[in-house]
Amino acid sequence: MDGRAARWAGQRETRRTEIVVAALDAIAEHGPQVSTERIAERAGIARPTLYRHFTDADDLYDTVAHRIAELLVSELAPTMTTPRGSAREVITRIVRTYVVWFSENTRLYRYLLSRSMEPLAGEQRPATAVRQRIGELLRELVAEYVALFGGDPRIADPLAFGLVGMTETAAVRWVTTPHASFGRDELITHLAGWIWGSFDVALREIGIRLDPDIPLPELTGRSD
């Protein structure tokens, strides 16, 4: 690729990124069924110009959905890759980050789901992929601690993915249900308590007794 072609490719990628950012703003303002006209208007371009940067509307919509998935994972990942404090504090931090993101980005999440109804050839839909990644991060964290305490780390996979599913379902139900019975902080407290209860039962079944309020040992290779 010569210098001119490289510059053009860079400019094209920059413009694609700007359009995706405009789409996120349009979704936040108008909701998950936002039209390409609204997106183009927010980006300050004519609608036909969108297709100089994206193959078609589906290409644009799926690129935006993948970006939303990246935003959620990037928000949550540090709570699991660099855990700090007691088990209760780590769990509460994860849950708080999750619930706050959902409550502040409800329209983005609904958009993510709307682009995840049918499977893509050869790859996961964004909502499925984000659940998978969050489950993997939690599984890795749980497995390391279980192994450190002398238990069987195989429990980490079903436990982590089950708890991710429960937390997502509860958070989505809360943000999409008018007149939710709990305030946000109450929901976080309850979810964190239920999750700790699940961990406690699972750990006791393999002979591990863990005080949820004593700082956890640092995991090798996970410091900042």
N, C-alpha and C positions, 0 to 999 in steps of 0.2 A: 504494500500500500504506500503510494507516494504521499508527500506532505500535504498536498491539496485534498486528497481523498481522506487522509487522517483527520484534517481539520473539519471537513464536511461531516464525517462520521461522529466526531465529538460534538459538533453543533446540533446534529440530529438527535443524539442521545440527550443533550441538555434540553432541547425543546420537548422531547418525550417526557422527561422528568417534570418540566414545568406544566405540561398538560395534565399529568397525573396529579400533581399538587392541586391544580385548579379543579380537577374532578373531585378530589377529597373535600374541598371547600364547598363545591356544589352539592355533594351528597349531604354534608352536614347541614346545609341550609334548606335544601328541597326534599331530602329524604332518599331512600334507596332506589326509588323508581325514576331517578333523575334522567332526563333525556340528554342525548348528545348535543342538542341545541343549547341547553343550559350549560353544559360543560364547555362548549366552544365560546359561549358568551363570557363565562368566568375567565377563560384563558385569553380572551381578547382577540379571538381569531374567528374567521368564517367557518361554518360547519364543514364544508368540503376540505378545508385545510387540515382537519384532523386526520384525514386518510392519506396525507403525505407522510405521516409519522406512525400510523397504525394500519394494519392490513384491512381491518373492517371494525364495525362496532364491537363485535365479540372480542377482538384482540385488545381494544381499548378497555372494555369492561373487565376482562380477565386480568390485564396488567394492573388495573386499579385494585382489584380484589387481592391479588398477590401482595401488593404494597400494604394493604390494610393488615394482612396476616403478618407481614414482616414487622409492622409497627407494634402489634400486640406481643409478638414473641420477644422483640427487643426490649419491651417494657418489663416483661416478666422474667426474662432469662437471668438477670443479675440476682434476683431473689433466690435462685436455685443454684447458680454456679458459684456464688460467694456467700454462703450462709453465715449468719452471725447471731450469737446469743443462744438462748435455750430453745428446746424443741417448740415450745409454745410461741416464742417470739418469731422463730423462723416460719412456722405455719401461719401465724397471724399476718406477717409481712407479705407472704405469698398471696394469701386470700385478699388482703386489703388492696394490693396492687391490681389483682384480677377484677375485683368488684368495682373499684374506682374507675378502671379503664372502661368497663362495660357501661357504667352509669354516665360517663362523660362522652362516650362514643357509640351510643346506642344505634344511631342511624348508620354508622359505618359498619357495625357488626351485622345489622340486618341486611345491608348490601352484600357483605361477605357471604351470608347464608343464601341470598338470592342468586348468587353466582355459583352455588354449590349443589344445585338440584340434579344435574346430570354429570356423569363422569367424563373427564377429558380422556382422549385416546393417549395412553402411555404415561399418564401422570394423575396424581390425586387432585381433586378439587381443593381450592384454597382452605375452606373451613375444615375439611378432613385433614389436610396437611398441617394446619396450625394445631389441631388437637393432638395429632401424632407427635409433633415436635415438643409441645408442652409436656405430654406424657413421658416422652423419652428423657427430658431434662429432670423431671421429678423421679422417674425410675432410677436414673443414674445416681441421684443424690441419696435416695432411700437405700439403694443397694450398697453404696459405700459405707453408710452408717451401720447397716445391719451386719455387713461383713466385719466392720471394725469392732462391733460388740459381740462377735463370735456366732452370729446367726446365719441362717441360710438366705443368701441374697435373692434366691429365686422368687421369694414372696413379693419382691419389689415391683415386678411387672404388672400383675393383676391388681395389686393394691394401688399403685400410682395411677394407672389408667382408669380404674374405677372411681378414684377420688377426683380426678380431673373431670370426668363425666358428671359426677354429682355437683361439683362446684359450678361448672358451666351451666348446667340445667337450672340450678337454684338462682344463679346470678341473672340469667336471661329471663327467667320467670319473674324475678323481682323488678327488673327494669322495664319489662313490657306489660306489667299488670298495674292498672290504675289503682290508686289507693292501697298500695302495698302495706301489709300489716306492720312491717318492721321499717325503722329508719335504716339508713345505710350502715351506720356504725353498729347497730344492733345485729343486722344481718351478718356483718363481718365477724362479730363476736360469736354468734351462734355457729356459723360455718366453721370457724377455727376450732371451736369446742368439739363439734361433731367429728371433724377430721382427726383431731388428736385422739378422740375416743376410738376411732377406727384403727389408728396406728397402735394405740395401747393394747387393744385386743389382739391385733396381729402379732405384735412383739411378744406379748405374754405367751401366746400359743407356741412360740419357738424358744421360750425360756429366757426372754430378755425383759428386765424390769428397768424402766427408764423414768426418772423424775423429770416431768416436763418443764420445770422451772429452774433447773440447773444448767448452766452453759454447756453446750455441746463441745466436744473436742474438735480442734481444727483438723480438717481433712487435708492430707498431703497434696500439694499441687493446686489447691483451690484458693490460695491467698491472693490478694490484689497485686 
